[in-house]
Amino acid sequence: MMKNESEMQHYFGRISDTAELEKVHPRLKAAFDFLRRKGLATLACGTYELEGGAPGEKDAVFAMVQEVDLRAVVPGPQRLEAHGRYIDVQAPLSDEETFGVAELDPARPDFAFDEQKDVGFVDMDCELRTLKPGEFAVFMPPRGAHAPCLSLDGPRRIRKVVVKVLAD
């Protein structure tokens, strides 16, 4: 049986085609508007506020332009992360990036979650998905587990964007 859209844990697609996905959560539009902005590939590394949060809280939507070192995919389980409060939208800018993806049961006894940092980690088997510039991945909390910064071609450095979207 196929899951309905409200039960999906991961979404993949082209940044030029997000209209339907923007209906999944009202704040996703701000994330995709940022990913479609002109000059994104040359934007300085750093954090950009896209939608403010409540006083004393983190921003509701913010983007991080990063240069990251990809590590070679090794056979077997991958170190996956998942979030509780924030949806992750990730997009490579300069080159391909591979992600490990899996659906996580947050009640797993070996899933160590840090609520202050809104991240937990677990080693488990997963499917690999490779994205090219112009494509994106969305990982929904709390089950959308993912291993970012992987490469099928060995270690290298790329530019990418991670947009954090408050889910509540």
C-alpha positions in Angstrom: 0.0 0.0 0.0 1.4 3.4 -0.9 1.7 6.1 1.8 -0.3 9.2 1.4 1.6 12.5 1.2 1.2 13.3 4.9 3.1 10.1 5.8 6.0 10.6 3.4 9.4 10.9 5.1 11.6 11.9 2.2 11.0 13.9 -1.0 13.3 14.3 -3.9 13.0 16.5 -7.0 14.1 19.4 -9.1 14.2 22.9 -7.6 12.4 24.2 -10.7 9.4 21.9 -9.9 8.3 22.4 -6.2 4.7 23.8 -6.4 3.0 20.6 -5.2 5.6 20.0 -2.4 5.2 23.5 -1.1 1.6 22.5 -0.2 3.0 19.9 2.3 4.0 22.6 4.8 3.4 26.3 4.5 7.0 27.3 5.3 8.5 25.1 2.5 7.8 27.9 0.0 10.4 30.2 1.7 13.0 27.4 1.5 12.4 26.8 -2.2 12.3 30.5 -3.0 15.7 30.7 -1.5 17.0 27.8 -3.5 15.7 29.4 -6.7 17.3 32.8 -6.0 19.7 34.1 -8.7 23.4 34.0 -7.7 22.9 31.3 -5.1 25.9 29.3 -6.2 28.2 32.3 -5.6 26.5 33.5 -2.3 29.0 33.7 0.6 29.0 30.8 3.0 27.0 31.6 6.1 23.6 31.5 7.7 20.7 33.5 6.2 17.4 34.2 8.0 14.4 33.6 5.8 11.6 33.7 8.3 11.9 34.9 11.9 10.9 32.8 14.8 9.2 33.6 18.1 11.1 35.9 20.4 13.9 33.9 22.1 13.5 31.0 19.6 15.6 30.0 16.6 14.4 31.3 13.2 11.4 29.5 11.7 13.2 29.2 8.4 17.0 29.7 7.9 19.5 28.6 5.2 23.1 27.6 5.6 25.3 27.9 2.6 28.3 25.6 3.2 31.4 24.1 1.8 31.6 20.5 3.0 33.9 17.6 2.7 32.2 14.5 1.2 33.3 11.1 2.5 33.4 8.0 0.4 30.4 5.6 0.8 31.6 2.4 2.6 29.6 -0.8 2.4 27.2 -1.6 5.2 25.3 0.6 7.6 25.7 4.3 7.5 25.6 6.9 10.3 22.1 8.5 9.9 20.7 11.6 11.5 17.1 12.6 12.1 15.5 15.7 13.5 12.5 16.4 15.7 11.5 20.0 15.2 13.1 21.0 11.9 12.5 19.8 8.3 15.8 19.5 6.4 15.9 20.7 2.8 19.3 20.0 1.2 20.6 20.9 -2.2 24.1 20.5 -3.7 25.3 23.6 -5.6 28.7 22.7 -7.1 28.7 19.0 -7.7 26.8 15.7 -6.9 26.1 14.6 -3.3 25.0 11.2 -2.2 22.7 10.7 0.7 21.8 7.6 2.7 18.1 7.6 3.4 15.9 5.4 5.6 12.7 5.6 7.6 13.6 5.6 11.3 11.6 4.5 14.3 12.5 7.2 16.9 11.7 4.7 19.6 14.7 2.5 18.7 16.7 1.9 21.9 20.0 2.7 20.0 18.7 6.1 18.7 20.4 8.8 20.8 18.5 12.1 20.4 19.7 15.5 21.7 16.6 17.7 22.0 18.7 20.9 22.4 20.5 20.3 19.2 17.4 18.8 17.5 19.4 15.9 16.1 19.8 12.2 16.8 22.1 9.6 15.3 21.9 5.9 14.6 23.9 3.4 12.4 21.6 1.5 10.1 21.2 0.1 6.6 19.8 2.6 4.1 19.1 3.3 0.4 21.6 5.6 -1.4 20.3 8.6 -3.5 22.6 10.9 -5.5 21.6 14.5 -6.2 23.0 16.8 -8.8 23.0 20.6 -8.7 19.4 21.8 -9.4 17.9 18.9 -7.3 16.9 18.8 -3.7 16.0 16.4 -0.9 13.5 17.0 1.9 13.8 15.0 5.1 10.7 15.2 7.4 11.0 14.8 11.2 11.1 12.6 13.1 11.3 9.6 10.8 13.2 11.0 7.8 16.6 9.7 8.6 19.5 10.7 6.3 23.3 10.5 6.0 24.4 13.6 4.2 27.9 14.4 2.7 28.5 11.1 1.0 30.2 10.4 -2.4 30.3 7.5 -4.7 33.5 8.9 -6.3 35.6 9.3 -3.2 36.3 12.2 -0.9 36.0 15.7 -2.2 34.7 19.2 -1.3 31.4 20.7 -2.6 29.2 23.7 -1.9 25.7 23.0 -0.8 22.7 24.6 1.0 20.8 23.2 4.0 17.5 25.0 4.8 16.0 24.3 8.2 12.2 24.7 8.3 10.4 24.7 11.6 7.8 21.9 11.4 5.4 22.9 14.2 
